[in-house]
Structure formats: C-alpha cells, structure tokens
Amino acid sequence: MRRWSGALAPALLLIPLLCRPAPVAAQTAPKPLVAQFEFGPSFGLFWPMGGWTENFGPDEVKRRNIAAGMLGGRLTFWKSARLGLEAAVGFAPSQVAERQPGGGTEDITGSVVLSSVKVLTRLASFADGDPRDPTQWNFYAGLGGGYMARRGSAWINRVGTAHPAVVLNLETRTQLGRAVIGRAGLEDYVSWQTFDKGLPSETRARVQHDIVFTLSALFRLGAAR
C-alpha cells in the first residue's frame, strides 16, 4: 500500500497543472472607422475656355478670359474610407483680353473667386514602391455645386459676372507623412453664360467651361483609418 501511495504522489501533484485553464489567445479588435477632417492650402491654374463677341457688325469686339495662377484652400470631411464631403475656395487674377475692330488687343484687369461643395467617392486604389512599405494612391471622382464671381474693370456693367455652376472633379491622393496628404485634382466649373451687356446684338447665352488644376498639401485631423 505504501508503494502505491509513493507512486501516486507525483501524479497527484500534476493534477492542478493539468486542470489549469489554457490562456485564451489575445484577439485584436479591428479599429473602427473614425470620421476625420483634412484641410490645407492649394495652388494651381485657372484656365477658362472659349471667348465671346460683343457688338456684332462693324464695331465687333471679341473678348476672352486669360488663364492665371490660383491660390485657395480646401476642407474635406471623410465619412468613411470611400465617401467624403469637400468645400473649396480659390482666387485667380484672371484678366480679359479684348480684341478691338482695328485688330489691336488689350488686356483688361479682372479676377475671379470660386467656391464649391462636392461629394467625393473613391474609384480605385493601388500601391507601388517597396512591398514592405508601399505607397498607396487613391483616385476619386466628385460632383457638386459651385459659385463664381468675376470682378474688376473688365466686368463693369456686364451680366453674368456672378453665377452658380455644376462642378465635376477628378483627383488622386497619397500620404506624404503621418498626418500629411498630397493631392492633385482637376475640376470643371460648368455654367450657362452670356458675358455681355445684355444687348440683343451680342453673344447669346452658352455653356461655359472653367477648368481648375490644383495641387494641395492637406493636414489630417482625426484617427487614422
């Protein structure tokens, strides 16, 4: 009997160890999608398309907007990784080139202020560079509404100097730093314009395209997704 007791003693000591519950593997909960803001300056080019005619006949005057550099800012609110809402403003010292009946051309002082609010949706993403630390590029399309105001001596006593527009947008974004986003975008402000004094002898209303190309450095506020 003593021999059996001596043989069972080590086994009895192992029972608490065997009955001890095994540790549960730690589970990492996925990070929730957190709404975030991006804001920053933008620099670019304002490129108005086409021209118009004033005073058809012997006193005909042709006018066209002149492309100019643009300075502005952007604020983007991301509801999710795919959907965002963006507000933008910009200023461009765009002059007007006026061609007189005699053939001479004069540049008249002018400027334009643009503003827009649009919805952005992600179209595609891809990564390149080092596979261990790839650079991700995201491509977006946007649609919204805008407002344009043309100012300066070139627009005195003329209709159509302030008007709404439909804004079409294509852009790409990539991360430059922990909280810095690089952005390049192309926008088209589409409006219905006359650009004259409202006289029956002048150009009829037509579709006007004002193209805007911008580069932006945006700063992120909020948790990373």
C-alpha positions as CSV (number, residue, x, y, z in Angstrom):
1,M,0.0,0.0,0.0
2,R,2.9,2.4,0.8
3,R,4.4,1.6,-2.6
4,W,1.2,2.6,-4.4
5,S,1.0,5.8,-2.3
6,G,4.6,6.7,-3.2
7,A,3.9,6.2,-6.9
8,L,0.7,8.2,-7.0
9,A,2.1,11.2,-5.2
10,P,3.9,12.8,-8.2
11,A,0.8,12.2,-10.3
12,L,-1.4,13.9,-7.8
13,L,0.9,17.0,-7.9
14,L,0.3,17.3,-11.7
15,I,-3.5,17.3,-11.5
16,P,-3.7,21.1,-10.6
17,L,-1.4,21.9,-13.5
18,L,-3.5,19.8,-16.0
19,C,-6.7,21.3,-14.8
20,R,-5.4,24.8,-15.1
21,P,-7.3,26.7,-17.9
22,A,-5.3,27.3,-21.0
23,P,-4.7,31.0,-21.8
24,V,-7.1,32.4,-24.4
25,A,-5.3,33.8,-27.4
26,A,-5.4,37.6,-27.5
27,Q,-7.7,39.0,-30.1
28,T,-7.0,42.3,-31.7
29,A,-10.2,44.1,-32.3
30,P,-10.4,45.9,-35.6
31,K,-10.0,49.7,-35.4
32,P,-13.3,51.4,-36.0
33,L,-13.7,53.8,-38.9
34,V,-13.3,57.2,-37.4
35,A,-14.5,60.3,-39.2
36,Q,-11.7,62.7,-39.9
37,F,-11.0,66.1,-41.4
38,E,-8.4,67.2,-43.9
39,F,-7.6,70.9,-44.5
40,G,-4.9,72.9,-46.2
41,P,-3.8,75.3,-48.9
42,S,-4.0,74.7,-52.6
43,F,-2.1,76.1,-55.5
44,G,-2.9,75.8,-59.2
45,L,-4.1,77.1,-62.5
46,F,-7.4,78.7,-63.6
47,W,-8.0,78.0,-67.3
48,P,-11.2,79.5,-68.7
49,M,-12.3,78.0,-72.1
50,G,-13.6,79.9,-75.1
51,G,-14.5,83.5,-75.7
52,W,-17.4,85.7,-76.7
53,T,-18.3,88.5,-79.1
54,E,-19.8,91.9,-78.3
55,N,-21.5,94.2,-80.8
56,F,-21.8,92.1,-83.9
57,G,-21.1,94.1,-87.1
58,P,-18.5,96.8,-87.9
59,D,-18.0,97.6,-84.2
60,E,-17.5,93.9,-83.3
61,V,-15.4,93.3,-80.2
62,K,-14.1,89.9,-79.3
63,R,-13.3,89.0,-75.7
64,R,-11.8,86.0,-73.9
65,N,-10.7,85.2,-70.3
66,I,-6.9,84.7,-69.7
67,A,-5.5,81.8,-67.8
68,A,-3.9,82.7,-64.4
69,G,-2.4,81.1,-61.3
70,M,-4.8,80.4,-58.5
71,L,-4.5,80.3,-54.7
72,G,-7.1,78.7,-52.4
73,G,-7.9,76.3,-49.6
74,R,-9.8,73.0,-49.0
75,L,-11.6,71.3,-46.2
76,T,-12.6,67.7,-46.5
77,F,-14.7,65.6,-44.1
78,W,-14.4,61.8,-44.6
79,K,-17.5,59.9,-43.5
80,S,-15.7,56.6,-44.4
81,A,-12.7,55.5,-46.4
82,R,-14.8,55.8,-49.6
83,L,-17.0,58.7,-49.1
84,G,-16.2,62.3,-48.3
85,L,-17.6,65.9,-48.5
86,E,-15.3,68.7,-49.6
87,A,-15.6,72.5,-49.5
88,A,-13.1,74.6,-51.5
89,V,-12.4,78.3,-52.3
90,G,-10.0,79.9,-54.7
91,F,-8.9,83.2,-56.2
92,A,-7.3,83.8,-59.6
93,P,-6.2,87.2,-61.1
94,S,-7.7,86.3,-64.5
95,Q,-7.7,89.2,-66.9
96,V,-9.7,89.7,-70.0
97,A,-8.2,90.0,-73.5
98,E,-10.2,92.4,-75.7
99,R,-9.7,92.5,-79.4
100,Q,-10.8,95.8,-81.0
101,P,-12.3,96.1,-84.5
102,G,-8.9,97.6,-85.7
103,G,-7.1,94.4,-84.7
104,G,-5.4,95.6,-81.5
105,T,-5.7,93.5,-78.3
106,E,-5.9,95.0,-74.8
107,D,-5.6,93.1,-71.5
108,I,-8.2,94.5,-69.0
109,T,-7.9,94.0,-65.3
110,G,-10.1,91.3,-63.8
111,S,-10.2,88.5,-61.3
112,V,-12.4,85.5,-60.3
113,V,-13.4,84.0,-57.0
114,L,-14.5,80.4,-57.0
115,S,-16.2,78.3,-54.3
116,S,-17.7,74.8,-54.3
117,V,-19.1,72.0,-52.2
118,K,-19.0,68.5,-53.6
119,V,-19.3,64.8,-52.7
120,L,-16.2,62.6,-53.3
121,T,-16.3,58.9,-53.9
122,R,-13.3,56.6,-54.3
123,L,-13.0,54.9,-57.7
124,A,-9.8,52.8,-57.2
125,S,-6.7,52.3,-55.2
126,F,-3.3,50.8,-55.9
127,A,0.1,50.6,-54.2
128,D,3.6,50.9,-55.6
129,G,7.2,51.1,-54.4
130,D,8.8,48.9,-51.7
131,P,6.5,45.9,-50.9
132,R,7.5,46.3,-47.2
133,D,6.4,49.9,-47.2
134,P,4.3,50.6,-50.3
135,T,2.9,54.0,-51.3
136,Q,-0.8,53.9,-51.8
137,W,-2.6,56.0,-54.4
138,N,-6.3,56.7,-54.1
139,F,-8.4,58.0,-57.0
140,Y,-11.7,59.9,-56.5
141,A,-14.5,61.4,-58.5
142,G,-16.6,64.3,-57.3
143,L,-19.9,66.0,-58.1
144,G,-21.3,69.1,-56.6
145,G,-22.3,72.8,-56.9
146,G,-20.2,75.9,-57.1
147,Y,-20.4,79.7,-57.3
148,M,-18.2,82.0,-59.3
149,A,-17.8,85.8,-59.1
150,R,-15.9,87.8,-61.7
151,R,-14.6,91.2,-60.6
152,G,-12.5,94.1,-61.9
153,S,-12.9,96.8,-64.6
154,A,-13.3,94.1,-67.3
155,W,-16.7,93.2,-65.9
156,I,-18.2,96.6,-65.2
157,N,-21.8,96.9,-66.5
158,R,-22.0,93.3,-67.7
159,V,-24.3,90.5,-66.9
160,G,-23.2,87.0,-65.8
161,T,-20.4,88.2,-63.5
162,A,-21.7,86.1,-60.6
163,H,-23.4,82.8,-61.2
164,P,-23.8,79.2,-60.0
165,A,-22.1,76.3,-61.6
166,V,-22.1,72.5,-61.7
167,V,-18.7,71.2,-60.5
168,L,-17.1,68.0,-61.9
169,N,-14.0,66.7,-60.2
170,L,-11.3,64.0,-60.7
171,E,-8.4,63.7,-58.2
172,T,-5.7,61.5,-56.7
173,R,-4.4,61.5,-53.1
174,T,-1.4,59.9,-51.4
175,Q,0.0,60.0,-47.9
176,L,3.2,62.1,-47.6
177,G,3.7,61.8,-43.9
178,R,1.9,60.6,-40.8
179,A,-0.7,63.3,-41.0
180,V,0.0,65.0,-44.3
181,I,-1.8,64.1,-47.6
182,G,-0.7,65.1,-51.1
183,R,-3.5,65.9,-53.5
184,A,-3.7,66.6,-57.3
185,G,-7.0,67.4,-58.8
186,L,-8.8,68.6,-62.0
187,E,-12.1,70.4,-61.8
188,D,-14.6,71.7,-64.4
189,Y,-17.0,74.6,-63.4
190,V,-19.8,74.3,-65.9
191,S,-22.2,77.2,-66.2
192,W,-24.6,78.9,-68.6
193,Q,-23.2,82.4,-69.5
194,T,-23.6,85.4,-71.7
195,F,-20.7,87.7,-70.6
196,D,-22.1,90.8,-72.2
197,K,-24.2,93.9,-71.5
198,G,-27.5,92.1,-72.2
199,L,-28.0,93.8,-75.7
200,P,-29.8,91.8,-78.5
201,S,-26.8,92.4,-80.8
202,E,-24.4,90.5,-78.5
203,T,-23.5,86.8,-78.0
204,R,-26.3,84.6,-76.9
205,A,-26.1,82.5,-73.7
206,R,-23.9,79.4,-74.0
207,V,-22.2,76.7,-71.9
208,Q,-19.0,78.0,-70.3
209,H,-16.3,75.7,-69.0
210,D,-13.7,77.0,-66.5
211,I,-11.0,74.4,-65.8
212,V,-9.1,74.4,-62.5
213,F,-6.0,72.3,-61.8
214,T,-4.7,72.3,-58.2
215,L,-2.0,70.8,-56.0
216,S,-2.6,70.6,-52.3
217,A,-0.9,69.6,-49.1
218,L,-3.6,68.6,-46.6
219,F,-3.3,68.1,-42.9
220,R,-5.3,65.4,-41.2
221,L,-7.2,65.7,-38.0
222,G,-8.7,62.6,-36.5
223,A,-7.7,58.9,-36.1
224,A,-6.1,57.1,-39.0
225,R,-8.3,54.6,-40.7
